[in-house]
Amino acid sequence: MKLEENKFEDEIGQAMEDNPLETEPVGKLIARFAIPATISMLVSSLYNIVDQIFIGRGVGLLGNAATNVAFPISIICTATALMLGIGSASNYNLQAGAGNQKRASQIAGTGLSMLVLSGTAIMLLVLLFLEPLIHIFGVTKEVLPYAIDYTSITAFGIPFLILTTGGNHIIRADRSPTYSMTCMLSGAVINTILDPLFIFGFHWGMKGAAAATIIGQIISGIMVVVYFARFRKMKLERKMLIPRWMFTKKIMALGMASCVNQVAMAIVQITMNNILRYYGERSIYGTDIPLACVGIIAKVNMIFMAFCIGLSQGCQPIWGFNRGAKHYDRVKQTYRMAFVIAISVGIFFFLCFQLFPRQITMLFGDGSEEYFQFAERYFRIFMLLTCINGIQPMSSGFFTSIGKAKLGVVVSVTRQLVFLLPLIVLLPKFLGIDGVMYAGPVADLAAAVIAMGFARRELGRMTQMEEKAL
């Protein structure tokens, strides 16, 4: 056994000697890893946004409302993929940085197997309990047939969606960010080409949008499999693909923050759909306009969050490897640069949301004047503090990457569960449907303040560890 381990380490030793994660300038590394990661996240967002645009123009308001009702399933899939993918990648980089390459590869193998198993399990659950789930998610009688048509088909793409989303984190940890980006980009391009063909050319409506989505997901999933079969840099043996509970626990621990954040988003989305349905019925907007508008704005916000999460994911190998190697100065420098980038991106999107809400909404199809009025108000109020909204997800990723799993979970739930969920329940009792809008900026501010406080504490601790090492 000892001889086998030594042979394994010798095979990858030379590759690890000049690892760019500990030698290249931090700014260059962030660009190298964060740009492909951000493009991957943007492409992932396009699956939902492209569907929303073509459905809005080909099916109408009820079609947009249906995708919003079905959106929690997508969030749950993403939560599972991020838990296993980010958890595997974080553990891989920490172990690789500490020189434990064989253990790092074993963790990656377990992560890949768990992605496949969990994707299959979720697909079966959704297909078995589809209609009850759709009702829980806040569907109305008019929207129900559209939601069933869409979700009954997209459910078959769940295993490929989870493998692609989670597997790309492991590919990026294996120092192949460009291939990771290509996996996501290929599926999105195929989806974008097939959407208008299926919806307008074949007149398949919601079923056409769903079919285009899963074909793109299948192609991306196959590319992930091909990478680990032929192009990987890590030493990955077949026996390493057998899931081991000791590694699964470690993966779940470091991936839990991202998972909990996504689950919290699903809980908030379900609660919000039901509250909008209740208070919308008592307003001038009715039930379907709020559901459709909020669905559109949630998808548009995914573009902004793609930049923030892509930045965090791109920095993850840098944070993790250098924390494992005890290069604290590089960890701190990476966080500070990521903070500045997150704020800059937030300011840009804040201006877009405040200045062009109607124009953005019009991309997703036509509607009544009340429809556009609600969308404008929701953009300008709910997204008021977009300028600081990237701090919390970026900081949560930072804590996870340096092995602070519990702190990552705490920061990840602050906005969604601790602040936003109670506010969207309480404020409408006093402000009606507008209460949902005002809950957004209050939650954003509180979450950003807490994230910055914890980050400052952790950076200070690293400074103390540096001083002790001198």
N, C-alpha and C positions, 0 to 999 in steps of 0.2 A: 504493500500500500504506500509506504514511504517513497519507494523508488518511482512508483506511478505518479505521485504528487510532484516529485522533483522534476520528472520528465515533462509533466504538464507545465510547470512554472518555467522551465528552460525554453519551451516552445514559444511562449509569449513574452519572455523576459526582454528580448531585444525591442519588441514593439512598445513595451511599457517604459523603457529607459528615456525616450525622447517624447513623452506624451505632451502634446501641445497645451493641454489643460493647465499645466504647471509652468510652462515656459513662455508661451506667446503673450503679448500685451493684452490686458483685459478688454480694452475697447474693441480690439480686433476679434477676440473670441466671442464677445457678445454679438457682434455683427455676423460672424460666421455661423453661430448656432441659433440666435434669436430670429434672424430674418427668415430662414427656412421654416422654423417653428411657427412663426407668425403667419407665414403664407399657408402652412398646413392648417392652422386654426381658421384662417379666412376661408380656405377651401371647404373645410368642414362646415362652416356656417353657410356656405353657398348651397349646400344640399337643401337646407330648410328655406333659405331666402329665394332661391331660384324657383322652387316649388311654389312658394307663396306668391311670387310675381305672376307666374304663368297661370296658377289657379285663380288668382284675383281677376285676371283678364279673360280667362277661358271659362271659369265657373261662376265667379262672382263673390259677393260678400259672404254668403253661407259657406262657400268653399274655404275662404280665409278663416272663418270662425272654426271650421272643422279641424284645420291644421293646428289651430291654437289649442283646441280641446285635446288633440292627440299628442301635443308637445310633451307632456309629462313622461310619456313612454320613452321618447328620445332622451330626455334628461336622465332617466333612470339608467338607460343603457350607457350613456356617457359617464355617469357616476361610477358604474361598475368598471368600465374600461379605464378610467383615470385612477381608480383605487389600485387596480392590478398593474397598470402600465407605469404610472408615476412611482408606485411603491417598488416595483421591480427595478426601474431605472435609478431611483435614489439609492437603494441598497447596492445595486451594481456599482455605481460610481464611488460610494463610500468604501466598499470592499476593495475595489480596484485601486483607489487612491492609497489605501493602507497596504497594498501589495498582495492582497489575498485574491488572486485572479481566479483560481479554481472555484472558490466559494462564490465569487461574483457570477461566474458562468452558470453554476448550479441554480442560483436564485433566478437568473434570466430564464432558464429552462422551465422551472416551476411556474414562473409568471406567464409564459406563453401557453402552457397547457391549461392553466386556470382561465385564461381569456377564452379559449375555445369551449371549455366546459360550461362556464357561466353564460356565455352567449347562447348556447343551445338550450340551457335551462330557462332563461328568460323568454326566449322565443316560444317555447312550449307553454309557459304560463300565460303569456299574452294571448295565444291562440285559443287556449282553453277557457279563459275568463274575459274575453274581449268586450262583450257588451256591458257586463257589470262594471268593468274598469272605466269604460267611456262615460257611463252615468256618474261614477264617482268623480270624474274629472270635470264635471259641470256642463254636460251637453244639454242643449235644448231639443225640443221635439223636431223643429225644422232642420237643425244641424245634424241630427243623429245619423240619417242614411249616408251623408257625405263622410262623416267621421268613420263609420264602419267600412265603407268602400276603401278609404285611404289606409286605415290601420290594418285591415285584414290582409293586405298585400305587403306593406312595409314590414310587418312582423317577420316575414321570411328572410329579411335582410339583416336581422338583429345579430346573428353570430358573426357575420362579416363586418358589420359596423363596429362591434366591440373588439374584434381582432385587429382591425385597422387602427382604431383610435388608440387602443392600449399598446399594440405592437409597435407603433411608430415612436412611442417614448423609448422603448428598448432599442430600436434602431438608432435613435438619436444618441442614446447613452453609449452605443457601440461606435460613436464618432462617424456616423453617416447621415448628417442632417439633410443633405441634398436628396438622397434616396428617400428619406422619410417624407420630404415635401413632395417628391414625385408621385409617391403612392397616393397621397390625398388628391393631388392635382389631377391625376389621370381619372379617378372616379368622378370628380366634380365636372370635368370637361365632358365626359360621357353623359352624365346626368343633364347637363345644360343643353347638349345637342338633342337628346331624346325627348326632353320635356315638351317642346313645341311640336315635335313630330307626333308624339302619342296623344297630346291634349287636343291640338288643332287639326293635325293631319288625319289621324285615325279616329278622332272624336271620342276618345276614351275617358275624358273628364278626369275625375279624381283618381280613377284606377290607372290612367295613363301616367299621371304624376308619380304615383306610387311605384309603378313598374320601372320608370326611368331611374328612380332613386335606388332601388335595390340592385339594378344592373350595375350602376356605378359603384355601389358598395361591394359587390361581388368581385369586380375587377381589382379594386384597391386591396381587398382581403387576399386575393391570389398573389398580388405583388409582395405582400408582407411574407407570405409563405415562401416565395421564391428567394427573397433576401436571406432568410435564415437557412435555406437549403443550399445556396450557392455563393452568396456574396458577403456573408458576415465576416467581421474581423475577430470576434471572440472565438475561443475554442469551445464549441458546443457539441457534446456527444449525445447520442440517442438516449442513453440511460438518464441523462440530465433532464429530459422532458417528462419523466415520471414525477408527478406532483409529490412534494414532501411537505408535511404539515409544519415542520420546523421553519421552512423557508416561507411557506404561505403566511404564517403568523407575522414574520418580519415584513413581508410585502404589504400585508393589510395594515400594519401599524404605521408605516410611513406613507401609505397611500390613502389612509383614512380621511385626512384633511380635505383632499380634493373630492373624495366620495361624499363626505358629509355635506360639503358645500353644494354639490349637485342635487343631493337628496333634499336638502333644504330648499333649493330652487323649485324642485318639483312640488313640495308641500305648499310653498308660497303660491305657486302658479295654480294649483288646484283650489286652494282657499280663495285666491283672487278671482278665479273664474266664477265660483259660486257666489261670491259677494257682488261681483259685477252683474251677474244675472239677477240677483235679488234687488239691488239698489237701482240697476238700470231699468228694470220694469216700473220703478216708481219715479223715473225721471223722464225728460223729454226725449231721451235717446233710445229707449226701449232696451230689450235684452241682447239683440244680436250686434248692434253697432259697437258697444263697449267690448264685447268678446272679439270682434274682428279687429278693431283698432289696437287693442292691447296685444293681440297676437302679432300684428305687424310691427309694433314698436319693440316688442321683445326680440323679434328676429333682427331688426335693425341694430338694436343694442348689442346683439351677438357680434356684429362687426367690430364695434369698439372693444368689447371684451376679448375678441380674438387677438387684438394687439397686446392687451394687458397679460392675458394668459400665455400667449406665444412668447412674450418677453420673459415671463417667469419660467416657462419650460425651456427656453433657450439658455437661461442662466443656470438651470438646475445642474447640468454636468459640471459647470465651473464651480459652483458653490459646493457641490457634493465631493468632487475629487479633491479640491483644495482644503476642504474641512478635514477630509480623511488624511491628507498629507500634512496637516497642521500649518498650512500657509494662510494664516489668519488675515494678513494684510491684503491678499488677493480676494478673499471672501468679502471683506469690508468694502474694498474698492468696487467690486462687482455690484454689491447692493446699492451703493450710492449712485452709481451710474444708471442702474435700472430705475431707481427712484426718480431721477431727473427725466428719464425717457417717459416713464408712466405719466408724470404730470404734464409733459409737453403734448403727448397724444391726447390726454384728457381735455386740455384746453381747446385743441382743434375740434374734437367732436362736440364739445359744449357749444361752440360757435355754430356748428352745423345744425344741431338740434334746436337752438334758439332762433336762428335766422331763417331756416328753410324747412320747417315741419310739414307744411302743406305740400311742398314740392316732393319731399321724400315719400309722403303718404300716397301721392298720385302715381308713383311708380308701380304701386300694387293694384291699380285699377280705379274705376270711378265709384262714386257714392253720392249720397245726398249731402246737403250743406251741413246738416247736423253731424253727419259722419266725419266730415273734415274739421268741423269745430271741435269735436271731442278729441280727435287725433292731435290737433294743434295744442290744445290745453294740456293734454297728457304729456306730450313731448316737452313742453316748456316748464311744466311744474315737476313732474316725476323725475325728469332728467336734469334738474337744475344744477346739481353738484357733480355732474359728470367729470368736471375738471380734477376732482380728487378721488374718483371712483376706482382708479386702477391701483391705488396703494394697497388696499386690503387683499385682493387676490395675489398680487405680486409678493407681498410680505408673507402670506400663508405658504406660498411655494418656497420661499426662502427658508422658513422654519422647518418645513418637511425635508428640504435638501440637506440641511446640516444635522439631521437626525433628531430634531425636536418635534416628535410626532404629536404629542399632546398639545403643545402650544400651537402647532399648525391647525389642529382640529378646532381649538378654541377660537382662533382668529377667523377661521373659515366660516363659522356659524354666526358670528356677531351680526353681520348685516341682515342675513335672511331670517334666522330663527329668533335671535335675541331682540332685534329691533323691528324689522319690517313686518314680520308675521303678526305680532301684537298690535302694531299700529294700523295695519289694514283692516283689522277686526274692530278696533276701538274708534278710530277717527270717523269712519262713515256714520257712526251712530249720532255724531254731532254735525258733520259737514255733508252728509249724504254721499253721493258717488265721488264728489271732489276729495273726500277724505282719503281715498285710495291714492290719489295723485300726491297729496302732501306727505304721505307716509314715506315716499321715496327719498327726498333730500334729507329728511331727519335721520333716517337709517344710514344713509351714505356718510353723513358727517360723523355720527357716533362711531361707525365701524372704522373710518380712516384714523380717527384720533386714537383708538385703542391699538390698531395695527402699528402706528408710528411709535407709540409708547413701548410696546413689547420689542420692536425692532431696535430702538435706541438702547434698551437694556441688554439685548443679546450682543450688539456691536460693542458695547462697553465691556462686557465680559471677555470678548475676544481680545480687546486691547490689554486687559489685565493678564490674560494667558500669554500674550506676546511678551509682556514685561517680565513675567516670571521665567520665561524661557531664556532671557538674556543673561 
